[in-house]
Amino acid sequence: MIEGTITFDRAARWVITIFAVVAAYLVLDYLSAVLLPFFVAWVFAYLLYPLVKFIENRLKVKVRVLSILLALLVVLLVICGVMYFIIPPMIEEFSRFTTLVTAYLHNATNIKNFPETIQVWITDNRDGIVDFLKSDKFAESLKDGLPKFFNVVGQGVTLLLSIIASCIMLLYMFFILKDYEYLTENWVRVFPPNLRPFWQDLAKDASMSLSNYIRGQGLVAFTMGVLFCIGFSIIGFPMAIGLGILIGIMDMVPYLHTLALIPTAFLAAMKAAETGQSYWVVFGSAVLVFAVVQVIIDAIVTPKVMSKKMGLNPAVLLLSLSVWGSLLGFIGLIIALPATTVIILYWKRYVTKEGGE
């Protein structure tokens, strides 16, 4: 039964509320490219704030600007340490792979000096090359290739804009951390006084859900990284420790670690060329490690850890990842579990009246 009667005043308020929500959504969608760096910066500030407070309280660095810079330095050192285990071994493996390919080409073609051979070929075929450059076929090829060239240039511009956006995000994060307490305590003043308790409770619940998610997913990612290090070491895969660490870091976003199959395929080719084994045997053994670890994580670790941290049934947990990932893609996978937890909490609190105040 619906309590109360539907009056003109109540209906008008509902219409205005719906209109305001739709208008806010359209504005946010229109300004998403501008607002995204700010919201990302806020999330990073939220993650970095405990470290800033630790430096202030435990290391007695009372100047907030200095404590922020020290926290950023610590994060940078951690990132450099991780990269030390990943990038140099990858460069070394790539150099070895290049040497193996060069040796194979020398043996297969009996060519000892490729640059000299190419120069001789160009000299011998100079007239044919000039005729081709003057032909209509080359003009058509150039005409077809120019859009692709400009597409590559456009991607370069996009990359440059992404770098600029990252710098802006760092500035946002710095200023948010500088006045973190003031911002977190006073942002609710943008709402009317009668609505402030609701938004304060919502922010508190969202913060708790996000904190639980980060701790839980961090434990899952750490476990996955360790399992991959062990699995790759058992099969003697190249760069076993570095690749395992990389996969563990990527799994902070659920299922993002599957992109690690790309460097895995390259490393498998390198090992096959070096040892003379079948490529499909080497790559198949690596894929088997992926499959075994994924089964362990999905069937045992994730349900145990995340259901305990988030208070979600394992089936609901997997369903939320699928739904949010389908709706919002990469961003959906990030917010899936915190958002689902908050929605269920507020459904129980305000609809079914099971959660109390």
Solvent accessible surface area in square Angstrom, and as a share of the most:
residue,aa,sasa,rsa
1,M,234,1.05
2,I,143,0.73
3,E,158,0.71
4,G,57,0.55
5,T,102,0.59
6,I,132,0.67
7,T,70,0.40
8,F,181,0.75
9,D,81,0.42
10,R,86,0.31
11,A,39,0.30
12,A,33,0.26
13,R,130,0.47
14,W,158,0.56
15,V,100,0.57
16,I,115,0.59
17,T,68,0.39
18,I,102,0.52
19,F,144,0.60
20,A,53,0.41
21,V,95,0.54
22,V,75,0.43
23,A,35,0.27
24,A,50,0.39
25,Y,139,0.53
26,L,107,0.53
27,V,80,0.46
28,L,92,0.46
29,D,89,0.46
30,Y,185,0.70
31,L,67,0.33
32,S,57,0.37
33,A,84,0.65
34,V,98,0.56
35,L,48,0.24
36,L,97,0.48
37,P,22,0.14
38,F,69,0.29
39,F,108,0.45
40,V,49,0.28
41,A,0,0.00
42,W,71,0.25
43,V,65,0.37
44,F,91,0.38
45,A,0,0.00
46,Y,46,0.17
47,L,74,0.37
48,L,17,0.08
49,Y,42,0.16
50,P,83,0.52
51,L,49,0.25
52,V,0,0.00
53,K,58,0.25
54,F,99,0.41
55,I,4,0.02
56,E,13,0.06
57,N,73,0.38
58,R,174,0.63
59,L,105,0.52
60,K,144,0.61
61,V,25,0.14
62,K,141,0.60
63,V,93,0.54
64,R,42,0.15
65,V,56,0.32
66,L,87,0.43
67,S,0,0.00
68,I,0,0.00
69,L,92,0.46
70,L,57,0.29
71,A,0,0.00
72,L,51,0.25
73,L,87,0.43
74,V,62,0.36
75,V,53,0.30
76,L,97,0.48
77,L,111,0.55
78,V,91,0.52
79,I,88,0.45
80,C,68,0.41
81,G,33,0.31
82,V,32,0.18
83,M,66,0.30
84,Y,148,0.56
85,F,107,0.45
86,I,11,0.06
87,I,81,0.41
88,P,61,0.38
89,P,39,0.24
90,M,46,0.20
91,I,106,0.54
92,E,102,0.46
93,E,15,0.07
94,F,117,0.49
95,S,57,0.37
96,R,86,0.31
97,F,48,0.20
98,T,65,0.38
99,T,90,0.52
100,L,53,0.26
101,V,59,0.34
102,T,52,0.30
103,A,46,0.36
104,Y,149,0.56
105,L,73,0.36
106,H,48,0.21
107,N,115,0.59
108,A,65,0.50
109,T,65,0.38
110,N,123,0.63
111,I,47,0.24
112,K,158,0.67
113,N,73,0.37
114,F,55,0.23
115,P,99,0.62
116,E,99,0.45
117,T,56,0.33
118,I,100,0.51
119,Q,125,0.56
120,V,79,0.45
121,W,147,0.52
122,I,84,0.42
123,T,85,0.49
124,D,108,0.56
125,N,56,0.29
126,R,155,0.57
127,D,108,0.56
128,G,46,0.44
129,I,53,0.27
130,V,60,0.34
131,D,95,0.49
132,F,93,0.39
133,L,91,0.45
134,K,159,0.68
135,S,42,0.27
136,D,112,0.58
137,K,143,0.61
138,F,60,0.25
139,A,57,0.44
140,E,108,0.48
141,S,58,0.37
142,L,94,0.47
143,K,151,0.64
144,D,97,0.50
145,G,29,0.28
146,L,79,0.39
147,P,86,0.54
148,K,145,0.61
149,F,117,0.49
150,F,127,0.53
151,N,90,0.46
152,V,95,0.54
153,V,70,0.40
154,G,33,0.32
155,Q,109,0.49
156,G,39,0.37
157,V,77,0.44
158,T,83,0.48
159,L,115,0.57
160,L,103,0.51
161,L,105,0.52
162,S,54,0.35
163,I,93,0.47
164,I,81,0.41
165,A,35,0.27
166,S,55,0.35
167,C,71,0.42
168,I,74,0.38
169,M,32,0.14
170,L,89,0.44
171,L,104,0.52
172,Y,76,0.29
173,M,10,0.04
174,F,39,0.16
175,F,115,0.48
176,I,7,0.03
177,L,0,0.00
178,K,84,0.36
179,D,65,0.34
180,Y,21,0.08
181,E,60,0.27
182,Y,143,0.54
183,L,57,0.28
184,T,48,0.28
185,E,121,0.54
186,N,35,0.18
187,W,87,0.30
188,V,6,0.04
189,R,151,0.55
190,V,119,0.68
191,F,52,0.22
192,P,69,0.43
193,P,98,0.61
194,N,123,0.63
195,L,79,0.39
196,R,63,0.23
197,P,76,0.48
198,F,77,0.32
199,W,79,0.28
200,Q,90,0.40
201,D,57,0.30
202,L,44,0.22
203,A,38,0.29
204,K,132,0.56
205,D,18,0.09
206,A,42,0.32
207,S,45,0.29
208,M,109,0.49
209,S,7,0.04
210,L,43,0.22
211,S,30,0.20
212,N,30,0.15
213,Y,10,0.04
214,I,45,0.23
215,R,131,0.48
216,G,0,0.00
217,Q,8,0.03
218,G,24,0.23
219,L,86,0.43
220,V,3,0.01
221,A,4,0.03
222,F,139,0.58
223,T,34,0.20
224,M,1,0.00
225,G,8,0.08
226,V,61,0.35
227,L,43,0.22
228,F,1,0.00
229,C,19,0.12
230,I,93,0.47
231,G,13,0.13
232,F,0,0.00
233,S,58,0.38
234,I,136,0.69
235,I,51,0.26
236,G,48,0.46
237,F,8,0.03
238,P,18,0.12
239,M,21,0.09
240,A,15,0.11
241,I,92,0.47
242,G,4,0.04
243,L,0,0.00
244,G,0,0.00
245,I,48,0.24
246,L,39,0.20
247,I,0,0.00
248,G,9,0.08
249,I,82,0.42
250,M,36,0.16
251,D,5,0.03
252,M,74,0.33
253,V,24,0.14
254,P,9,0.06
255,Y,81,0.31
256,L,47,0.23
257,H,1,0.00
258,T,63,0.36
259,L,98,0.49
260,A,1,0.00
261,L,66,0.33
262,I,126,0.64
263,P,30,0.19
264,T,0,0.00
265,A,30,0.23
266,F,50,0.21
267,L,0,0.00
268,A,0,0.00
269,A,30,0.24
270,M,1,0.01
271,K,34,0.14
272,A,10,0.08
273,A,57,0.44
274,E,80,0.36
275,T,76,0.44
276,G,69,0.66
277,Q,83,0.37
278,S,59,0.38
279,Y,65,0.25
280,W,185,0.65
281,V,93,0.53
282,V,5,0.03
283,F,40,0.17
284,G,35,0.34
285,S,35,0.22
286,A,0,0.00
287,V,60,0.35
288,L,112,0.56
289,V,15,0.09
290,F,18,0.07
291,A,49,0.38
292,V,76,0.44
293,V,7,0.04
294,Q,40,0.18
295,V,97,0.56
296,I,58,0.29
297,I,4,0.02
298,D,43,0.22
299,A,69,0.53
300,I,100,0.51
301,V,22,0.12
302,T,14,0.08
303,P,21,0.13
304,K,144,0.61
305,V,23,0.13
306,M,0,0.00
307,S,27,0.17
308,K,171,0.73
309,K,71,0.30
310,M,10,0.04
311,G,65,0.62
312,L,11,0.06
313,N,89,0.46
314,P,50,0.32
315,A,69,0.53
316,V,56,0.32
317,L,1,0.00
318,L,73,0.36
319,L,111,0.55
320,S,8,0.05
321,L,11,0.06
322,S,73,0.47
323,V,66,0.38
324,W,50,0.17
325,G,18,0.17
326,S,97,0.63
327,L,124,0.62
328,L,92,0.46
329,G,34,0.33
330,F,101,0.42
331,I,83,0.42
332,G,0,0.00
333,L,36,0.18
334,I,59,0.30
335,I,61,0.31
336,A,0,0.00
337,L,2,0.01
338,P,14,0.09
339,A,23,0.18
340,T,14,0.08
341,T,26,0.15
342,V,20,0.12
343,I,97,0.49
344,I,58,0.30
345,L,56,0.28
346,Y,26,0.10
347,W,147,0.51
348,K,90,0.38
349,R,34,0.12
350,Y,98,0.37
351,V,82,0.47
352,T,57,0.33
353,K,147,0.62
354,E,121,0.54
355,G,41,0.40
356,G,47,0.45
357,E,192,0.86
